């Protein structure tokens, strides 16, 4: 193996892997929270810089590491020697530190700290002195155990603990949500989407081979989703039927610190007329959180409004993709594929049939927990053709 190790958040390992698939393409799964992306260009190339920039859009990506090795757990001294043998051939000259991290449950009999010390002692040389404060290189390892007690069920399980190691990619930067929480915005409503989930929806609506030019949200509310798109440099087409929301989202987008050259268009209109408002566009992604109050989704009106949005999206860009969240009961968190859960007040099989009738295929669906009695089904749709 080679390439990059991508380490995900423990909040929702399945959606972490789906997000990476949407952003960069096929990966190999090493652990529920760790994937290996092998199609990596040379580190000195512009393509590599572009890849890291693309990865920085991910909401659930915690760490990026240049791949070193992956093995089953064994005796501590053997694991330390394996890391040191690899470092002898692959660690560039300069100071270093060794940092370890547990993923999932800690593994009995394996001390992260002891492995750091032992591996560091074996790697140390005149060419590679130890610097724990400001090293030139960080050798990192991950001890991947069982992902127990997870809120969200996952089809991928960790049968046997693994050890994964490499050199941390210092050029990668995670999204920083400090100052961008809903209550920080000049226009706030209690139903505002938190930025990590909003960013996840934006990245799930990506496709590896397409760089989006526009992010479209016809139910913008206070603008959580389009803010996360716009701060990445994606131009946004924003609308809401409520004039208060349409006015407030303008304030929030002006406040958000959007990069120069990123266009923002805001309109007050129904989702049923967004194709008239925006016309034909190319390279669009649609990310939206439709009204999900009890009255909005336990009636035919809520479902018909959602389906009308799907029809409008195809008129704007027949090659686009959609990520949305639909209300579901808390029982959907069991994520049993044999169960026909209730979504938007209807059996899920009925909802998918109606989506397909609008010209879309559901390519991904997974529940996320909102609170004790409510979940939302995150879905991604691609055009049927």
Backbone torsions as a table, in degrees:
resi	resn	phi	psi	omega
1	UNK	NA	158.4	177.0
2	UNK	-152.5	-162.2	175.7
3	UNK	85.3	-141.6	-174.1
4	UNK	-118.8	141.7	169.1
5	UNK	-93.2	126.4	179.1
6	UNK	-115.7	122.0	-173.4
7	UNK	-110.1	127.1	-173.0
8	UNK	-105.0	166.7	176.3
9	UNK	-65.7	150.1	176.1
10	UNK	-82.5	-3.7	-177.1
11	UNK	-63.9	-44.0	-177.9
12	UNK	-153.9	82.4	-176.5
13	UNK	-56.2	-37.7	-179.6
14	UNK	-61.7	-46.7	-179.2
15	UNK	-71.5	-28.3	172.1
16	UNK	-58.7	-49.3	-178.6
17	UNK	-65.7	-38.2	177.8
18	UNK	-64.4	-38.7	179.4
19	UNK	-63.8	-44.3	178.6
20	UNK	-64.4	-41.1	176.0
21	UNK	-57.5	-42.8	-178.2
22	UNK	-67.5	-35.1	-175.8
23	UNK	-81.6	-42.7	-171.7
24	UNK	-127.5	-12.6	177.5
25	UNK	109.2	-155.2	-171.0
26	UNK	-66.4	137.2	177.6
27	UNK	-134.8	160.4	173.2
28	UNK	-99.5	133.5	-178.4
29	UNK	-88.9	119.9	177.8
30	UNK	-98.5	-24.3	-176.9
31	UNK	-164.7	154.6	179.3
32	UNK	-49.0	-29.0	-177.8
33	UNK	-109.3	8.6	-177.4
34	UNK	-135.4	128.4	175.1
35	UNK	-126.5	157.6	178.8
36	UNK	-115.3	118.3	176.2
37	UNK	-100.5	111.5	-171.3
38	UNK	-93.0	-22.2	-175.5
39	UNK	-81.2	64.5	-172.8
40	UNK	-105.1	125.7	176.9
41	UNK	-71.5	168.1	178.4
42	UNK	-55.3	141.2	-174.5
43	UNK	-62.0	-23.8	-178.3
44	UNK	-87.7	-1.0	-172.8
45	UNK	-91.1	159.8	175.0
46	UNK	-66.2	-31.8	178.6
47	UNK	-61.6	-36.5	178.7
48	UNK	-68.5	-41.7	176.2
49	UNK	-59.8	-42.4	178.7
50	UNK	-64.1	-37.7	178.3
51	UNK	-62.5	-45.7	179.1
52	UNK	-64.1	-36.4	177.3
53	UNK	-63.4	-41.6	178.5
54	UNK	-64.6	-43.1	179.5
55	UNK	-65.1	-29.1	-179.1
56	UNK	-67.4	-11.9	176.2
57	UNK	-76.3	-18.8	-172.6
58	UNK	-66.2	135.7	179.1
59	UNK	-82.2	-29.6	-171.7
60	UNK	-110.7	12.9	178.7
61	UNK	-92.9	119.6	-177.6
62	UNK	-92.4	-34.5	-169.8
63	UNK	-154.2	147.6	175.2
64	UNK	-125.8	128.1	-173.9
65	UNK	-134.7	135.6	172.7
66	UNK	-70.0	125.6	-170.3
67	UNK	-60.7	132.0	175.2
68	UNK	-113.2	-56.1	-179.2
69	UNK	-170.9	167.5	178.9
70	UNK	-148.4	130.5	-178.6
71	UNK	-152.6	163.9	171.1
72	UNK	-68.9	156.8	177.8
73	UNK	-72.2	142.7	177.5
74	UNK	-143.0	-156.2	178.2
75	UNK	-65.1	147.2	-174.6
76	UNK	-58.4	-42.4	-177.1
77	UNK	-67.5	-31.6	177.5
78	UNK	-70.0	-42.5	179.1
79	UNK	-64.0	-42.1	178.3
80	UNK	-61.8	-40.8	179.9
81	UNK	-67.3	-37.7	177.7
82	UNK	-62.2	-43.0	178.1
83	UNK	-64.6	-42.7	-178.9
84	UNK	-66.2	-40.2	178.2
85	UNK	-61.6	-41.5	177.4
86	UNK	-65.0	-44.0	-178.0
87	UNK	-62.2	-35.2	-179.7
88	UNK	-58.0	-34.4	-177.9
89	UNK	-95.7	-18.4	-168.8
90	UNK	-125.5	-16.8	-178.1
91	UNK	-80.9	119.9	178.5
92	UNK	-64.4	161.9	176.1
93	UNK	-60.9	146.8	-179.6
94	UNK	131.5	168.0	-178.9
95	UNK	-70.0	159.4	-177.2
96	UNK	-150.4	163.8	167.1
97	UNK	-135.4	162.8	175.1
98	UNK	-118.6	124.6	-179.1
99	UNK	-126.9	134.4	179.4
100	UNK	-118.4	160.0	-178.2
101	UNK	-152.0	136.7	172.3
102	UNK	-83.7	139.8	170.8
103	UNK	-117.9	122.2	-173.8
104	UNK	78.8	-151.5	-177.0
105	UNK	-72.2	143.5	173.8
106	UNK	-63.5	148.5	-177.9
107	UNK	-99.2	124.1	-177.4
108	UNK	-60.9	133.2	176.8
109	UNK	88.3	-2.6	179.2
110	UNK	-116.5	116.2	179.1
111	UNK	-98.1	117.4	177.1
112	UNK	-57.4	-46.4	-177.2
113	UNK	-62.8	-42.2	-179.9
114	UNK	-64.7	-37.4	179.1
115	UNK	-69.2	-36.2	174.9
116	UNK	-58.5	-48.6	-176.1
117	UNK	-66.2	-45.1	-176.4
118	UNK	-66.5	-45.9	179.9
119	UNK	-65.3	-42.0	179.1
120	UNK	-60.4	-40.5	179.0
121	UNK	-65.0	-35.2	179.4
122	UNK	-74.8	-32.7	-178.2
123	UNK	-77.9	-31.8	-174.3
124	UNK	-51.2	135.8	175.2
125	UNK	-160.0	176.6	175.9
126	UNK	-62.7	-35.5	179.4
127	UNK	-72.9	-31.3	-177.6
128	UNK	-127.4	79.2	175.9
129	UNK	-74.8	157.1	178.9
130	UNK	-81.8	136.7	173.7
131	UNK	-143.2	106.4	-176.5
132	UNK	-83.3	-13.8	-175.8
133	UNK	-93.7	-49.4	-175.8
134	UNK	-143.2	67.0	-175.2
135	UNK	-73.3	152.3	172.5
136	UNK	-68.4	-33.9	-177.4
137	UNK	-135.7	142.7	174.4
138	UNK	-112.9	111.1	170.3
139	UNK	-81.5	122.6	-176.6
140	UNK	-123.1	147.5	173.2
141	UNK	-135.2	154.3	-179.7
142	UNK	-126.9	128.1	174.6
143	UNK	-100.0	104.0	-174.3
144	UNK	-93.1	110.1	177.5
145	UNK	-106.2	-169.1	-180.0
146	UNK	-64.6	141.8	176.8
147	UNK	-92.6	83.1	-175.6
148	UNK	-91.1	150.0	173.8
149	UNK	68.0	23.3	-178.2
150	UNK	-70.8	143.7	177.2
151	UNK	-67.0	-36.1	-175.1
152	UNK	-111.6	124.7	-179.2
153	UNK	-66.1	150.4	-176.0
154	UNK	-138.3	136.5	179.1
155	UNK	-74.5	-21.2	178.7
156	UNK	-93.1	125.0	178.7
157	UNK	-118.8	160.9	178.8
158	UNK	-98.1	97.6	-178.7
159	UNK	-67.1	-42.7	-178.9
160	UNK	-133.6	137.8	177.4
161	UNK	-59.0	148.1	-178.5
162	UNK	-129.3	156.8	172.4
163	UNK	-115.2	126.6	-178.5
164	UNK	-128.5	136.2	-177.5
165	UNK	-145.8	165.6	178.7
166	UNK	173.3	-160.8	179.3
167	UNK	-111.6	126.2	-179.1
168	UNK	-61.9	136.9	177.1
169	UNK	-85.6	104.3	-175.5
170	UNK	-70.6	-19.7	-177.5
171	UNK	-78.2	-10.1	178.7
172	UNK	-83.0	136.0	176.9
173	UNK	-128.2	133.6	178.5
174	UNK	-79.8	154.2	174.6
175	UNK	-59.8	141.4	178.5
176	UNK	-112.8	114.6	-176.5
177	UNK	-95.8	3.5	-179.2
178	UNK	-61.4	126.1	-179.7
179	UNK	86.5	-3.9	-179.1
180	UNK	-114.3	13.4	177.0
181	UNK	-68.4	155.5	-176.8
182	UNK	-51.6	-40.1	-177.4
183	UNK	-73.7	-12.3	177.5
184	UNK	-81.0	-18.3	-174.1
185	UNK	-75.8	150.8	178.7
186	UNK	-64.6	-29.3	177.5
187	UNK	-115.5	116.9	-173.0
188	UNK	-131.2	139.9	169.6
189	UNK	-133.3	147.2	-176.2
190	UNK	-59.8	-22.6	-177.6
191	UNK	-84.9	5.5	-175.9
192	UNK	-60.2	140.8	179.8
193	UNK	-78.5	135.7	179.1
194	UNK	-72.2	148.9	-167.3
195	UNK	-63.6	-32.5	-179.4
196	UNK	-64.0	-44.0	179.8
197	UNK	-68.8	-36.8	176.7
198	UNK	-62.4	-44.8	179.1
199	UNK	-65.0	-38.8	177.7
200	UNK	-58.4	-42.2	179.4
201	UNK	-63.9	-38.6	178.1
202	UNK	-63.6	-46.6	-176.6
203	UNK	-72.7	-32.9	176.5
204	UNK	-65.3	-24.4	178.9
205	UNK	-84.2	-1.2	173.8
206	UNK	-73.2	165.7	164.8
207	UNK	-133.2	144.4	-172.3
208	UNK	-56.2	-34.6	-172.6
209	UNK	-90.1	-1.1	-174.1
210	UNK	-124.4	133.0	172.0
211	UNK	-97.8	113.5	-175.7
212	UNK	-67.9	138.2	174.5
213	UNK	-95.4	-30.8	-177.0
214	UNK	-135.8	138.2	168.1
215	UNK	-109.6	128.4	-174.2
216	UNK	-115.8	129.4	175.9
217	UNK	-134.1	107.2	-178.8
218	UNK	-86.7	-1.6	175.6
219	UNK	-125.8	58.6	-162.7
220	UNK	-66.2	-28.3	-176.2
221	UNK	55.0	-128.3	179.8
222	UNK	-85.7	-3.2	171.7
223	UNK	98.0	16.1	-176.6
224	UNK	-55.0	-43.6	-177.2
225	UNK	-71.1	-47.9	-175.6
226	UNK	-70.9	-26.7	173.6
227	UNK	-61.8	-45.9	-179.1
228	UNK	-65.9	-31.0	175.2
229	UNK	-72.9	-45.6	-174.2
230	UNK	-67.1	-37.1	-179.7
231	UNK	-68.5	-15.2	174.2
232	UNK	-87.9	-2.2	-179.9
233	UNK	91.7	12.5	176.8
234	UNK	-92.4	124.1	177.8
235	UNK	-64.3	149.9	-172.6
236	UNK	-126.6	144.1	173.2
237	UNK	-116.4	111.6	-165.6
238	UNK	-121.6	133.8	177.5
239	UNK	-152.2	159.5	175.1
240	UNK	-159.8	145.7	178.4
241	UNK	-72.2	-27.6	-178.5
242	UNK	-79.2	118.4	-178.8
243	UNK	-63.2	-29.2	177.8
244	UNK	-63.8	-43.2	178.7
245	UNK	-67.2	-44.6	-179.1
246	UNK	-60.7	-37.4	178.0
247	UNK	-73.2	-42.6	-177.2
248	UNK	-67.3	-35.9	-178.7
249	UNK	-67.0	-29.8	175.2
250	UNK	-60.6	-45.1	178.5
251	UNK	-59.8	-44.4	-177.1
252	UNK	-66.8	-37.7	179.5
253	UNK	-70.6	-36.1	175.9
254	UNK	-65.5	-34.6	-178.0
255	UNK	-76.2	-26.4	-165.9
256	UNK	-71.7	-14.3	-179.5
257	UNK	76.0	58.6	-176.0
258	UNK	-81.7	139.1	-179.2
259	UNK	-60.4	149.0	175.7
260	UNK	-58.4	143.7	179.1
261	UNK	89.3	-5.1	178.2
262	UNK	-93.9	116.2	-175.7
263	UNK	-85.4	147.3	179.2
264	UNK	-130.0	121.9	175.7
265	UNK	-123.5	126.0	-176.7
266	UNK	-123.2	135.5	179.8
267	UNK	-140.7	152.9	169.7
268	UNK	-99.4	111.3	178.3
269	UNK	-163.4	162.5	175.8
270	UNK	-74.1	149.7	175.8
271	UNK	-62.0	-21.6	179.7
272	UNK	-72.6	-9.2	-177.9
273	UNK	-126.2	19.4	-177.4
274	UNK	-68.7	-26.6	177.7
275	UNK	-67.7	-33.5	175.1
276	UNK	-70.8	-37.1	-178.6
277	UNK	-68.5	-45.3	-171.6
278	UNK	-102.2	-18.0	-179.4
279	UNK	69.5	-165.6	-179.5
280	UNK	-80.9	132.8	178.8
281	UNK	-135.2	163.2	176.4
282	UNK	-118.3	154.8	176.0
283	UNK	56.8	50.8	179.0
284	UNK	-98.0	147.9	164.0
285	UNK	-122.0	142.1	178.2
286	UNK	-113.0	122.9	177.8
287	UNK	-134.3	119.9	-175.9
288	UNK	-155.5	152.3	179.4
289	UNK	-117.4	94.2	-173.9
290	UNK	-68.0	163.6	179.9
291	UNK	-54.3	130.7	-175.9
292	UNK	-128.9	17.2	173.2
293	UNK	-62.5	159.9	-174.5
294	UNK	-52.3	-43.2	-178.4
295	UNK	-72.6	-25.4	-175.2
296	UNK	-78.2	-32.2	-173.5
297	UNK	-115.1	-9.7	175.6
298	UNK	-94.0	23.5	176.1
299	UNK	-135.2	163.2	178.5
300	UNK	-62.8	-28.8	-177.5
301	UNK	-59.2	-43.8	-178.5
302	UNK	-63.1	-45.7	179.7
303	UNK	-66.6	-42.8	-179.7
304	UNK	-64.3	-34.4	177.5
305	UNK	-65.0	-42.3	177.7
306	UNK	-62.9	-45.9	-179.1
307	UNK	-65.7	-36.1	176.7
308	UNK	-62.8	-35.4	177.7
309	UNK	-64.7	-40.1	177.5
310	UNK	-60.8	-42.1	178.9
311	UNK	-64.2	-42.7	179.1
312	UNK	-64.1	-38.0	-179.2
313	UNK	-61.1	-41.3	178.6
314	UNK	-64.6	-32.8	178.6
315	UNK	-69.3	-34.3	179.2
316	UNK	-74.3	-47.7	-179.4
317	UNK	-149.6	103.4	-177.7
318	UNK	-69.8	-4.7	179.2
319	UNK	-114.8	19.9	-175.0
320	UNK	-83.3	-173.4	173.7
321	UNK	-141.8	158.6	-173.7
322	UNK	-130.3	138.1	165.4
323	UNK	-125.9	129.7	179.7
324	UNK	-142.6	169.7	176.3
325	UNK	-126.9	127.5	-177.3
326	UNK	-116.4	140.7	-178.2
327	UNK	-63.9	139.4	179.1
328	UNK	-146.5	161.6	176.9
329	UNK	-75.7	158.8	-178.1
330	UNK	-62.3	-23.3	179.4
331	UNK	-63.9	-21.0	179.6
332	UNK	-66.5	-18.4	179.3
333	UNK	-64.9	-17.4	174.2
334	UNK	-65.4	-25.4	173.9
335	UNK	53.2	44.0	177.6
336	UNK	-87.9	113.8	-176.3
337	UNK	-63.0	-16.7	179.6
338	UNK	-82.4	-10.1	-177.4
339	UNK	-95.3	141.2	179.7
340	UNK	-100.5	78.4	-172.9
341	UNK	-66.2	156.8	177.3
342	UNK	-84.7	122.6	179.4
343	UNK	-131.4	128.9	-174.6
344	UNK	54.5	34.3	177.4
345	UNK	77.8	4.9	-179.1
346	UNK	-128.6	157.1	171.4
347	UNK	-58.5	139.7	-175.7
348	UNK	-57.3	-36.8	179.5
349	UNK	-61.5	-36.4	178.7
350	UNK	-69.6	-39.8	179.0
351	UNK	-64.0	-43.5	-179.3
352	UNK	-64.8	-35.9	176.9
353	UNK	-63.0	-41.8	-180.0
354	UNK	-68.4	-36.8	176.3
355	UNK	-62.4	-44.3	179.9
356	UNK	-63.5	-37.3	179.2
357	UNK	-64.2	-21.9	177.0
358	UNK	-87.0	0.8	177.5
359	UNK	98.6	18.3	-177.4
360	UNK	-127.3	152.1	171.5
361	UNK	-115.1	136.2	173.7
362	UNK	-79.8	113.9	-178.3
363	UNK	-100.1	-11.5	178.2
364	UNK	-156.2	136.9	170.2
365	UNK	-147.6	135.4	-179.0
366	UNK	-156.6	135.2	-179.7
367	UNK	-78.0	149.1	170.7
368	UNK	-127.8	144.5	-177.8
369	UNK	-81.8	131.9	175.1
370	UNK	-101.2	-55.7	169.7
371	UNK	-155.8	-169.8	-167.7
372	UNK	-52.8	-40.3	-172.6
373	UNK	-110.1	6.0	-175.5
374	UNK	-139.2	133.3	171.7
375	UNK	-123.8	167.4	171.9
376	UNK	-129.5	141.1	178.5
377	UNK	-92.5	111.6	174.3
378	UNK	-77.7	126.3	179.2
379	UNK	-127.4	148.7	171.9
380	UNK	-123.5	132.0	-179.1
381	UNK	-123.5	139.4	171.9
382	UNK	-119.5	152.7	179.5
383	UNK	-57.4	140.9	-177.5
384	UNK	-61.7	-28.0	-177.8
385	UNK	-87.1	NA	NA
